[in-house]
Amino acid sequence: MYGRRYLKLTVMAGAAALMASPADAQTAAEPADGGLPEVEVIQKKSPPPAAKKKAPAPKAASPTPQPPPAAQPVYAEEEPAPEPALENSPYGAAASGGAAARAESGPLAPVNAKSIVPGDLQNAQGAASRITTEQLDEQRPLTNHEALARVPGVVTVTDDGFARHSGIGVRGSPFRRSRKVLVMEDGVPINFSTYLDSSTHYTPPIERVESIEVFRGPIVNYGPLNNHGVINFRNLSPFGDNETVIKAGIGHTEGSDRSVDNMRHVHTRQNLGNVGVVASYSGADAGGAWDVEDLGYNDFYGAIGFRGSRQDLTISGGYFRQRDTYDEDNFEGTVAEFNQYRRNKVRAAADGLFAQPCCYQWSNYNADYYRLQVAHNLYLDENTTISTRLYGNDHERARFYVDDFTDADNFIMQGRDRHYRNYGADSRIELANLPLFGGLMHTLQAGIRYEEHFFDNKNREGENGERLNFNHRGALDGAIQKLEAQSFAAFVQSAIKVTPSLTVTPGVRFETYEVEFRDPDEFNGNANYDHVLPMLSFAWEAAPRTTFYGGYHRGLTPHIVRDLLESDADRFVAPDEEIGDNFELGVRTTAVRGLTLDMAYFHNRIDNYQFGEAFQTGGGDRVFTSLEEVELNGFEIYSRLDSRPFTGSPWNFFGEAVYTYVDSEIKKGVDDDGNDVSGNHVPESIKHFANLTLGVEYRKLWDASVSWTHRGEYYTDALNTGFSPDAEDGKVDGVWLLSARANYHLSEQLTLWASGQNLTDEFYVSDRNDGAKPGVGRTLWAGFTLKFD
């Protein structure tokens, strides 16, 4: 295993040295006649570091001659170009103009992995979405789930008040803990471990997020967990405008024992010459779905950026502290009893409708999460950029619960104590405006990445009458399972300008990784995996601001290893990873003033599809197993209509509609009990998901909107059990939820806001893992935001 690791490090070092060679890069970037352009031709650079400017407009993007006038979009000639979507560019150096402009208007994702989609999505190579700072300010989402509900292809299910215990699915993937989605923060995965245990119990606080990006494919530059899609949360860049923001609010969650919820946030960003600094604090305390749930976190984030003439460096990181009264033991009675007791866990437990009769207020989930990233950009010339990152994170989480209760002096608590550490290095190069055969031009991106993952899995048990928590964890119950993974990945893709309006992008990704498992009480083992994952995509602007896009990519999803051990064997049984063939075809348009429309069809065929049964015959924890082959077919639609572009009025009436349909089918497979389940629906794949919004705004004075969100029905087991009189079994019914929000700007600095979720206080099942879990009750918030330079 270590020989393979050193071989991979040697290969990576050699490749990095080759990619970082200025002579090679400049030679590759030469025009067809062999000469470099004169300096005077490329003087349209980014503003000086101290200037408060946004990213350069697309017309300053390239030092090479612009396409003929006939190739320019009519939309750009008729009215001013839209404001850039990337307010706070990750590029800070004076020579970053070319890279920043391609990041804004190019067909590929920026080579700087802080952002995973281009600023102007019109000609992006695949289905892509961005929730901007302005949209976040308008929507005032309470959680990241609420924000993501407006993205086509994405479904969200919330089983706690802050959506920290993440439930995000993309294009039919199961939502629980977002296990099959690559979730990132500034381009770095925040899944516990992408190769060992991809569960996600953390996403960054929405208050310090400047934008949320979703790339659904075709994907070659990010992986693994890339069969369904990639989500990236972008933090504030230190190279943006000076600002200080203070935000605070209070609220209440119906059905919770907590009388008053609260949230607080403050951040400042200041530029001092060639140095920019961001410092942020966020915190909140609120009730959850059950009466005894009390959720709380404190988050500290900081970044410092240095910029020179041809390079910039950003160091960022933070600490997230989560302390929740929360567990995964849920209701086990009948449907009638579930509706009778509603969110009162204490009373229902006392009446024998939970695993234990008492003391769920002692249950707790705790996490300490540290992360650090160093990102460096080097601009060799207007066409050549090298972006390199070093990163690491340390995530320690523990959950404790009452396992056996007799009375106040006789009880046993147990816990699951897990510690994850991940370290990596990533280097990417972009060579723009390269000549190709036949007079064609293309932009080439390539990258390499090495990561190491460490996972310690421990079970805990307390003495009789001993209360357990994060600071008092009890004794080890069995040996410590130790899992490790080493991975090396490389990719290359080239956006070829076939015609002024048609770009074709072939690419390929190589993934090799090794997983090692050690358990002193059981056995040791290891497994090696190697994959070549091709991709081909296109974007064709068939009419001004109307683009057809699509393509194919092969994706990889490693299995969760900790739940795939054969207890009756004397060896480690390596699981077969998921391999998917994923296709899409779509169209997006902004040709009609005031109307945005994006529609796509997708087809995913996935082998060795891992899933977990939500409930087990005779009780017990959820078990992971695999289905031989599944198919997911569907389509997604996003549309928004604004009245102001038609009327020119200070009033703007708007409507936004998002709808995702997924028809899932198990082509071949058996469940954990050996039943043939071919032809059934895929568990936890939601067929219908919709988010419909109507709103009104008046100048920049005030705005208000309401949304209806529909989470459709879904099956929780491969047998597709339908209606059951027992609340913990069977299909989960669909539900419509009503939310609303309003903002009133007292001045340019001060905004008052209010929001509400589940306004009709619908009582429904959100999930059926370890029993029936209700959705969060009516939640109301009000507060203020103060912003100044």
Secondary structure, DSSP 8 states (H G I E B T S, - for coil): -HHHHHHHHHHHHHHHHHHT-HHHHHHHT--TTS----GGGG------TTS---S--GGGS-SS----GGGS-HHHHHS-----S-SS-S--STT-HHHHHHHHHSSS--SSTT-SS-SSGGG-SSEEEEE-HHHHHHH--SSHHHHHTTSTTEEE---STT--S-BEEETT---BTTTTSEEEETTEE-SSBTTTB--------GGGEEEEEEEEES-SSS-SS-SS-EEEEEE--TTS--EEEEEEEEEEETT-S-S-EEEEEEEEEEEETTEEEEEEEEEEEEE-SSTT-EEEEEEEEEEEEEE-SSEEEEEEEEEEEEEEE--S--B-SBHHHHHHHTT-HHHHHHTT-SSSSS-GGG-EEEEEEEEEEEEEEEEEETTEEEEEEEEEEEEEEEEEEEEEEEETTEEEEEEEEEEEEEEEEEEEEEEEEEE-GGG-EEEEEEEEEEEEEEEEEEEEE--TT---BTTB--EESS--EEEEEEEEEEEEEEEEEEETTEEEEEEEEEEEEEEEEE-TTS-EEEEEEEEEEEEEEEEEEEETTEEEEEEEEEEEE---STT---TTSSS------EEEEEEEEEEEE--STTEEEEEEEEEEEEEEEEEE-SS-TTS----EEEEEEEEEEEEEEEEEEESHHHH--SEEEEEEEEEEEEEEEEEE-B-TT--B-TTS--TT--SEEEEEEEEEEETTTEEEEEEEEEE--B-SSTT-----SBTTSS-B--EEEEEEEEEEESSSSEEEEEEEESTT----EEE-SSSBEE----EEEEEEEEEE-
